[in-house]
C-alpha cells in the first residue's frame, strides 16, 4: 500500500454498516414516496438541510431516517472525517501519484496556512492570483496592447479537459457579469473545426490566446496552440507578435519560452492541483479577464465557504456528505447507473458537461487503495441539460422509462433577467417535475379523469423516482463557487467510501499512448507493417487510403507541377524562410504541388534573415545564453534550425521515395570556394550538426571544390554541387561523384545532385549576341541556356548508362541527377516558365524560385521529356561560329557567382552584427 493511503482494515462490502444497508434496502426498496409522505406530513420540511445560502431538499428520496442513520454510520466507519482532515492538512492523499490534493488551497484566504513538503502554499496561491488580477485589469482596461497597438478585444483559451471544461463552464455561468464588449471563446478539440469556428470572424491584431497546459506538451493543446500561432503570424508576420498575443498557464518555463511566449506572462500552478479541480487556479485566467478580479475573488469566497462547511459540519447536516451518500445509496443498492443534473438556469448550460469530468474522471475506478479489484459499482454516469429544454427531450425516459435515474434539480429564487412571468414559469417547472417524479399518477387517477381504458396505461406515471432540489437566492459568482464545491466534495465522499483514489486519472493514458503510436501510421506513405488487431489495422488502412486518394485528387487536379513529378522530375523550391514552416505553406506545397525538395544559398538566407524579424526571437535567446556569440555562429544556428525543419517536413517524401528525393540543401561558406580542405572540414561539421539523412551539403564546382566533392562523397555525405555553367564543369563533377562512390563503403546510401545554372547563361550570352547585332546572332537569344542544359542531360545519360557506372549500379548506387538551377526568367520578353517547360525530364530536378513555381502552377505545361528534344548541338555550333566562347562565359559566371554569394554572405553577417548590437544594448 502506498504512503498516504488510508488503512483498509475491512473491505467495503464486509463492513457491518454496508451489510446493514443491504438488509435495510430489501425492506424498503418497494416502499413508495407517496406512502412515505403520507406517513410523515412534515417530511418535506424535515428532510432538508440549509447552509451558506443553499437550501437542499432531499425529502423526495427513497429513504427513511433509518437509511440516513446507516449511511452516516458507513461514512464514519470508512474514516471519512480523517480523510477530510488529511486533505485539508495537505497530506498526499493522491496515492498513485504521491501528491497532495489541495484545490481547497486555491480559495483559502490570506493568512490561512496549508503546508506541502514543508512550505506554506497559500502565499504562493495569492501571489499568482495577484499577478492574474494585474494582468486582467490591463486587458480589461485596454492598457495591454497587441503588437500593432490595438487593444485586446478577443480572448481565446486553448486547453483541454480541466483546462477547458472548467473555464468554459465558468464563463458561460457568469456571462451576465462579464465584460460584454469583449469576445471570449474556447478551443479544445483537436478537430480543426473547433479552431476555425473560434477564429473565423476575429482580427488577430485584437486577439489574445491563453495556452493552458501544465506540461506544455499536451497533444491537443499544443497542436491548437501552434495553429493559433500560425494564424497570428500569417497576418502579423513578425515573430515578436507572439509575446503580445500569447500568454501561458503552465509550469514548463523552457517550453513556454521556446514557443515564443515571454515567461513574464507565464502563470504558474502546481502538481497538487488536479486538472478537473484547477479552474480556480491560473487556469481560470480567462474567467478572471471576463468577469474581473473582484467577481473572481467572490467566486473563490463561495468555494471557501463550502470548504469550511464540509470540513467542520457534522455529517448529519453536511451538504456534500448527504449528497454523496445519497449517490452511494442509489448506485450501490438500487443499481442506478446514471444521475441527471438539471439546472433550471440557462447560464448553467455547460454545468452538466463540467460535472461529467469532475465525477466520472474522479470516481470511474476499479482498483482500491490496497490494489484490489472492487466487487461493487463505483462512479455512475452524470449527464443533463438545462430545464426546460430537457423536459422536451429526455424527461420521458426519466418519468416512464424502465431505468431508475435520480435527479438533481438546481434552481434560483431570483432571476438575473426579469422578463414578465418567465421566472415564475421556470420555477413552477422545477417544482412540478420533482413532484411528478416522486408521486406520479396512478392508473385510478387516470381513469377518474375519463381516460379510455386502452389509453390509461400510457398515461400512468409510476412515480417513486427520486430527486434532490437545490435552491439558491441568485446565480452570482459566489453562488457558483458554492455549487461547484458542493459537487467536488460529494465526489470526495463517495471515493473514500468506495476506497478508491478520486484524484488520479490513469484511465485516460492508454488511449493517449496508442494514439501517439498510430499518428505516424496515418501519414501518407507511412512505412512498416501495422501491428494492431485486425479491426484497428483495417480502420487505419481505410483512412490512409482515403487520405492518399483525397490528396491525390486535390493536388493533381489541373496542376502541371504534379504532372512534372509524375513524369520523373523532382520539384524543388529555391527558397527558404522560417514562416514557410509555421504558416503551413511548405506543408501545402508538399501535399498539393508535389514538392520534393528545397535549396538554399547565402543570398536566400541573407534575404530571409536580414530582411525580416522572423529570426529575432531565436537570435535574442542565443545572445541571452551567451552574449559573446559571434555572428558566424548566430547565422549557422538559425540557418541549421531552418534546414532541420525543412528536412523534417520533407522526411515523409524521403521515405516514400525510398531516399531518392526529399532533400534540402545547406551551403558551405562561400569564403571557402577555393579552399579544398576548408570545404571538406566545414561540410563534415555541417553534416554532423544538421543530423538529418535527407540533407545535402552544397559545395561549389570550382577547381578546388571538385576534389572536396570526391572526398565527401566517399565518406557517405550527400552533396549538392553548385555553380556549374559549362560541360567541363559537369564532366568534372560527374566523374568526381563516380570516383567518390567507388571509394565509399555504402554507395547505396549516398545521394547527389549536380546543379547546372540556366538563366544566367542566357543573360550573359544574350548581351554578347546583342552586341554583335546580326540577324543570325539575335536569332540565338533565349536559346543557348536551354541548349547548353540539354547537352549536359545527354552527357548525363551517357555517363550513368555507361560502363563506368555499371558496377556501382549493381551495388545500389543512385545516379547523380542534374538539377536545373537559376530557372527564374530574367528577361521579361521570354516566357516566365521557359526554363521549366523546356527542361522537363526524368531523373532531373528543377529548383524554382517561389514566383516561377507559382507561375508554372498557374499556366505552365508539363512537356514530358522535353529536355531530350531539339537540336542543341546546332545551336551551340552556331554560337561558336559567332566567336562566343561558351566555356569562357561559364568560367566568368562561376567566378561572379562565387563573388556574389560571398557578397551576400558578408551583407548577411553585417546585418546580423547590427541586430546583435541592438539586442545587446537593450
VEXLOPA-231307 format. One record per residue (C-alpha): residue in one letter; z, y, x. Coordinates in steps of 0.1 Angstrom, whole numbers, plus 5000, padded with zeros to 4 digits. Layout:
N
AZYX ...
This chain:
922
X500050005000 X499050345013 X501550615022 X502350844992 X501650574966 X504350514941 X506250184944 X504849944918 X507749714912 X506249594880 X502749564867 X502049784837 X501449504812 X504749344823 X506849644815 X509249604787 X508149934771 X504449814772 X505249484756 X507449664730 X504449884722 X502249584718 X504649434693 X505049774676 X501349814673 X501049484655 X503549604629 X501949944622 X498249914631 X497249874594 X499650154582 X497650434566 X498250804573 X498350854536 X501450634534 X503050804565 X502751144549 X503951024515 X507050874531 X507751184551 X506751514533 X507851724563 X505851514588 X503251794592 X505952034602 X508051784622 X505351624644 X504251934662 X505052094695 X504852464703 X505052624738 X503552914758 X501353024728 X499952684720 X500552504686 X499952134689 X499851934657 X499951564663 X501151464629 X497751314619 X498051034644 X498750674635 X502250684650 X505850684639 X509050814655 X509450464670 X505950494685 X506850814702 X510150674714 X508450374730 X505650594746 X508250824761 X510050524775 X506950394790 X506350734807 X509950724821 X509650364832 X506450454850 X508250714871 X506250994856 X508751264864 X509051164900 X505251174904 X505151524887 X507751644912 X505751484941 X502551664931 X504252004929 X506051944962 X502751884980 X503251514987 X500051334995 X499651164962 X495851114965 X496550794983 X493050664991 X492150995009 X495651075021 X495651425006 X497951644987 X496851734951 X497652104948 X495352264922 X498752394909 X498952594942 X495852784933 X497652954905 X501052974920 X502353334920 X503053524952 X506453444965 X506453074955 X506352824983 X504452494985 X504452315018 X501552105030 X501651955065 X504452195074 X502552505062 X503152715031 X499752725014 X500552984988 X499953285012 X496553125021 X495653104985 X496453464978 X494553585009 X491453414996 X492053554961 X492353904976 X489153854996 X487453734964 X488754034945 X487454284971 X484054124971 X483854104933 X484754474930 X481954564954 X479454364935 X480554484901 X480654854912 X477254844929 X478754924962 X477354594976 X473654644980 X470854394986 X468654405016 X466354675001 X469254894990 X469254784953 X472554684937 X473054324927 X472354264890 X471953884891 X474453624904 X473353254907 X475952994915 X474552694933 X476752384933 X477152054916 X479951854900 X483152054901 X481352334919 X479152384889 X480752244857 X483952454861 X482152784868 X479652724841 X482252644815 X484552934825 X481653184824 X480453064790 X484053054777 X484853404789 X481453564784 X483053804760 X484953954789 X482053954814 X480054244828 X477254214803 X474754424821 X474754154848 X473053814846 X474953504856 X473153174860 X473952834875 X471852584894 X473052234899 X470351974891 X468051874920 X465351874894 X463252174904 X463052284868 X466652394870 X465952634898 X462652764884 X464152834850 X467153014865 X465053244886 X461753284868 X462453634854 X464653764882 X464054014910 X465053874944 X465954224955 X468754224929 X469953864931 X472953714949 X473353344954 X476753184958 X476352854976 X479352634967 X479752324988 X482852225007 X480952055035 X477652255031 X475851915033 X475751804996 X472251694990 X471651854956 X473352184965 X471752234999 X468352134986 X468652404959 X470152644985 X467152615008 X464852654979 X466852974969 X466453105005 X462753035005 X462453214971 X464153524985 X462253525018 X458953475002 X459453804985 X461553995011 X460253825043 X462953945067 X465453665076 X468153925078 X467853935040 X469853615037 X473053785048 X472854035019 X471753794992 X473853485000 X477553405003 X479153075007 X482152894993 X482752625020 X484852505049 X481952445073 X481652765094 X478852615116 X476552505088 X477152835069 X476153035099 X473152825107 X471952875071 X471853245079 X474953355059 X477353595075 X480553395079 X482553705070 X481253625035 X482353265035 X485253205011 X487452915020 X489152635001 X491052335011 X490851955011 X493851944988 X491652094961 X489551824943 X486151934931 X486951894894 X490152094899 X488552364920 X487252624896 X490352834901 X489852844939 X487053034956 X484652804936 X485453044908 X483953344927 X481153374901 X483753374874 X485653644890 X482553864895 X481653804859 X485053884843 X486654094870 X489754024892 X492254134866 X490953884840 X490753614866 X494453664875 X495253654838 X493553314836 X495553194867 X498653304849 X497753094819 X497352804842 X500652864859 X502452894825 X501252544816 X502052414851 X505652524847 X505852394812 X504552054824 X506852054854 X510152144836 X509952054799 X511451724786 X508751474777 X509651484740 X508451854739 X505951844768 X502451914755 X500451744783 X502751444782 X502451404744 X498651444746 X498351194775 X500550934758 X498550954726 X495450884746 X497250574761 X498150464726 X494650464712 X492850354744 X495050054752 X496449944718 X493750034693 X490849974718 X489450324710 X486850374737 X486050744732 X487751074724 X485851354707 X486751714718 X485751954691 X486252324699 X485752554669 X484752834692 X481152884703 X482253024736 X483752684744 X480352504741 X480552374777 X484152274775 X483451904765 X480951874794 X483552004817 X486151764804 X483851474810 X484151524847 X487851614846 X488751304826 X486251034835 X485851104872 X489651114874 X490550804854 X487450594855 X489050344879 X489649974881 X492049934910 X495750014910 X497850194936 X498649854952 X494949754954 X495049514925 X492449484897 X493649634864 X493749394834 X493649674808 X491349954799 X491650284818 X489750614812 X488050654778 X484750844773 X485151204764 X482451394745 X481951664719 X480251974706 X481452304692 X482152304654 X480552334630 X477352214648 X478851874654 X479551834617 X475851824611 X475251584639 X477751304647 X480651354623 X479051104600 X479950834625 X483450964630 X484150964593 X482350654581 X481350454612 X482850134624 X484450284656 X487850454658 X487350784675 X490451004680 X489551374678 X490951694693 X490252004672 X490652334690 X490852654671 X491853014675 X493653224649 X491953554657 X488153584663 X486653764692 X483953904668 X484953994633 X481953934610 X482953934573 X484353594564 X482853394592 X486153314609 X487753204576 X484852964570 X485152844606 X488852764604 X488552624570 X486352354585 X488852284613 X491552214587 X489252034563 X487851804589 X491151694602 X492351644566 X489251444557 X489551224587 X493251154581 X493251094543 X489651014535 X488650954499 X489450634482 X486950434460 X489150514430 X488850884437 X485150854440 X484950654407 X487150914390 X484651184399 X482050994378 X480150844407 X478050544397 X479450214409 X476450134431 X476850464449 X480650464452 X480850254485 X478650504502 X480750794492 X484050634500 X485950764531 X488350514546 X490350794563 X493150694587 X491050854615 X493551014640 X493251374653 X495151644670 X494852014661 X495452264689 X495752624678 X495952944699 X496053304690 X492753414706 X490353294733 X491453504763 X491353434800 X495053344798 X494453114769 X491552934787 X493852874816 X496452714793 X493952484776 X492352354808 X495652294824 X496852114793 X493951864797 X494451844835 X498051744833 X497351494804 X494851324827 X497651304854 X500051154829 X497550874820 X496750804856 X500350754865 X500950514836 X497750324844 X498850304880 X495650444894 X494650734917 X493351014895 X492251224924 X489651024943 X486050954932 X484750664951 X482550564922 X480150844929 X479550744965 X477450424963 X474650584943 X474550874969 X474350634998 X471550434981 X469650754972 X469650855009 X468150525018 X465550554991 X464550914997 X462450845028 X460850545010 X459450774984 X457350975009 X453650935006 X452550695033 X456150575040 X456050265062 X458049955062 X459049685037 X461249765007 X464549575008 X465949634974 X466049404944 X462649324927 X463249584899 X464149874923 X461249774946 X458849784917 X460050114905 X459750274939 X456250134944 X455150254910 X456550604917 X454950624952 X451550514938 X451650774911 X452751034936 X449950944960 X447450944932 X448651284920 X448551434954 X445051294959 X443851434927 X445451774933 X444351804969 X440851664968 X439651834937 X436852074949 X438552104983 X436052095012 X438952075037 X439851745023 X436251635025 X436151715062 X439251505067 X437751215047 X434651235070 X436851185101 X437651535113 X441251645119 X442051975102 X444452175123 X445952525118 X445652755148 X448752945139 X452452925137 X455253135123 X458753045111 X458253125074 X455452865072 X458252615070 X460752795048 X458252915023 X456752575016 X453352695028 X453052435055 X454052155032 X451452275007 X448752285034 X449551925044 X449751795009 X446851984992 X444452075021 X444951765042 X446151955072 X446851715101 X447951925130 X448752265144 X448152455176 X450052745192 X449452965222 X451153275238 X449053515217 X450053335184 X453753335194 X453553705205 X452353805171 X454853585153 X457953675173 X457354035184 X455554125152 X458354025127 X462053995122 X461753625114 X463453515146 X466053785149 X468853575134 X468353295159 X468053535188 X471153715178 X473053385176 X471853285211 X473053615225 X476353575208 X476853245226 X475553385259 X474853755263 X473153685296 X470453465282 X467153565298 X464153655277 X462253345291 X465053125277 X465153315244 X461353265240 X461552895249 X464452835225 X462752995194 X459352855202 X460752505206 X462552525173 X459252615156 X457452335174 X460152085164 X460052205128 X456252175127 X456451825143 X458951715117 X456751845088 X453751665104 X455651335110 X454551175078 X450951245088 X451651105123 X453050785108 X450350755081 X447550795106 X449150545130 X449750815157 X446050915156 X446851255142 X449751475130 X450351665162 X451552015171 X450852185205 X453052395228 X451552565258 X452952575293 X453452925307 X450153105313 X451653215346 X451252855358 X447552835351 X446752805388 X449952615398 X449452235396 X452952125404 X454552405383 X452452305354 X453551935358 X457252025361 X457252255330 X455252015309 X457651735317 X460651955307 X459052085275 X458051725265 X461651605271 X463251915253 X461051905222 X461651535220 X459051465193 X456451185198 X453951395179 X453951705202 X451251785226 X451751995257 X448952235262 X447552265298 X444552485308 X441452325321 X441552535353 X440752375387 X444552345392 X445152225357 X442951925359 X445051725384 X448151815364 X446451675333 X445751345350 X449351315362 X450851405329 X448651155310 X449650885335 X453250955326 X452650905289 X452851265279 X450451385251 X448251665263 X446051925246 X443752065273 X442852425265 X440452695277 X437352485281 X433952665278 X431352455297 X430152105300 X431552105336 X434952185322 X434651905296 X433451645321 X436351715345 X438851695317 X437551375301 X437451195335 X440951315343 X442051165310 X440450835317 X441950825352 X445350915339 X445150635312 X444250395339 X447550465357 X449650475325 X451950185317 X451350215279 X447950385274 X448050295237 X450950535233 X449150845246 X447151095226 X445051385238 X442551645226 X440151855246 X440052205232 X436552345235 X436252715227 X433352815205 X433153165191 X434053335223 X430853185239 X428653345212 X430553685216 X429753685254 X426253535252 X425153755223 X425954065244 X423653935271 X420953845246 X421054185230 X420854345265 X417654165271 X416454265236 X413354045234 X412353865202 X413053535220 X416453655231 X417553795198 X416553475180 X419153285200 X422053495188 X424753295170 X423252955181 X424452905217 X428152825210 X427252565184 X424552405207 X427052405236 X429652225215 X427151975201 X426051885237 X429751825245 X430051605215 X427151395227 X428751365261 X432051265244 X430150975226 X428550865259 X431850865278 X434050695252 X431550445240 X430550365276 X431750115302 X434350345317 X436450325286 X435849955275 X438849815293 X441150095281 X439950055246 X440949685247 X444449795257 X444650005226 X443850345242 X442550625220 X439650845226 X440251195237 X438951385207 X437051715212 X438951995194 X436852295184 X438952595192 X438252965186 X436452885154 X437153215136 X433853405132 X433953725153 X430553865143 X430653985106 X426853925104 X427553545107 X428953315081 X432753325081 X432752945081 X429952905106 X431852725133 X433452485108 X430452385088 X428152335119 X430752125139 X431951875113 X432051535128 X434051215131 X436651185159 X436851565163 X439351825154 X438752175141 X441752415146 X441252705123 X442953045121 X444553095087 X441753325074 X439053075084 X440852785068 X441252995036 X437653095036 X436452735041 X438652615013 X437152884991 X433452844998 X432852615027 X430652305026 X431751985044 X428551875061 X429151515072 X428351455109 X426751795112 X427751815149 X425251535157 X422351725142 X419851985155 X418252025189 X421052175211 X419252095244 X416252305234 X418552605225 X420352575259 X416952535276 X415652855260 X418853025272 X418352915307 X414753045307 X416253385300 X418253355332 X421553355314 X423853115333 X426052945307 X428252795334 X428953145349 X429653275314 X432052995308 X433953045341 X434353405333 X435553325298 X438153085312 X439353345337 X439553605309 X441353355287 X444053295313 X444453665318 X444553735280 X447253465274 X449253605304 X449053955290 X450153835256 X453053645272 X454053955291 X453954155259 X455953895241 X458653895268 X458754275268 X459254275230 X462054015234 X463654225261 X463754515237 X465154305209 X467754175233 X468754525244 X469154645209 X471154345198 X473454365228 X474054735222 X475354685187 
